């Protein structure tokens, strides 16, 4: 078995033109792997620390040369000679080298770069595709399958041009569509949406992650535009697809109210529950991410109790891929779905532990990109390998998002032609991950 010979990191730019880390790991067998680090724009207060240089004269203070140096001078010597298939051992070394609760010394961006490289090197050393290696190594699923892809159509909030309050508006394919069919639907609707926006004289430029950022009067206008777009296609709304939103509600909170253009005075948390119920009934909004700020746990619990049977109430900022926060949310029944982002916690092993807890609780798991992405398609393999129910990779637009979808296309073919034994193992029905027409239909 090959061992780690060395690591070398350098500063590159992410999809926003902001510095991030690329790390190369090579084995004593001569093999090498490369991984780069995604970064967020909307960052939860509980996320592990992303180390930035804070030098105002260089890269607007957002350089990562200190984090790069931490890999080259501290992490690399400590990992030399280690067996890359021993992920837990490697991640324990990284955690001990840092010694802080939030990765503040070395930086979560430095640590996750090394941890991801080790995982890729383990797969290379084992002569396995990365997704298959993850399945065999961690045994979080018994079946290889492509998760349901949720496709962003429109961006608002910090991802858009501040024309809309809600951060992301998504389409969620129904379960009868295969991945390839859902991708065809997403591409079709994304291009038809542009045509509809042009006809209406609306802005049709794109936001931070590639979704359209139109100048509409209210958030509910978006659903009307999307429904109109679906009607121009061969697809049927509430049969072939449903809607989802990433509210990023913490960004909307000010002066004791959640400020959305849909109501002049803003919403109390109680009123916001009624707003979400209305969206669920009128527009089949089946997926609601970060509906409240982290402190409003009472209302997280209330919303989950009211519509959680037929909807996904998702914690991202609330949970931050953090074991303690997930355990608390499970105990208090604050939500029923988790967004998982490895860079929120720092190591692959910690991410895997969080997924185990969520799955044991009966939650659904979403593996997600970040707004600051690279062309690295690591997260696609990771999602398949851990048996994620959903993935969130953005719109079918821009190279850093398309690279993930193209990788899923490749994995899908490999599953069908080379891993049919694994793909054939029985698994709980995916009918529970996206709504049926019956449960999504508005009350009579």
MOUR-V752563 format. One record per run of one state. SS is the DSSP state (hx for helix, st for strand, lp for the rest). FROM is the first residue (numbers start at 1). LEN is the number of residues. Records with the same first field share a line. If there is no record, write none. Layout:
BEGIN
SS: FROM-LEN + FROM-LEN
END
This chain:
BEGIN
lp: 1-2 + 14-5 + 28-4 + 37-2 + 40-19 + 62-3 + 80-3 + 84-3 + 99-9 + 126-4 + 139-9 + 156-1 + 160-8 + 174-5 + 200-6 + 207-5 + 213-6 + 232-5 + 238-3 + 247-2 + 255-2 + 259-8 + 268-1 + 284-1 + 290-7 + 308-4 + 316-7 + 333-4 + 341-1 + 346-2 + 361-3 + 369-3 + 373-5 + 386-4 + 393-6 + 419-1 + 424-6 + 433-4 + 441-4
st: 3-11 + 19-9 + 32-5 + 39-1 + 83-1 + 148-8 + 168-6 + 206-1 + 212-1 + 237-1 + 241-6 + 253-2 + 257-2 + 267-1 + 285-5 + 312-4 + 337-4 + 364-5 + 372-1 + 390-3
hx: 59-3 + 65-15 + 87-12 + 108-18 + 130-9 + 157-3 + 179-21 + 219-13 + 249-4 + 269-15 + 297-11 + 323-10 + 342-4 + 348-13 + 378-8 + 399-20 + 420-4 + 430-3 + 437-4
END
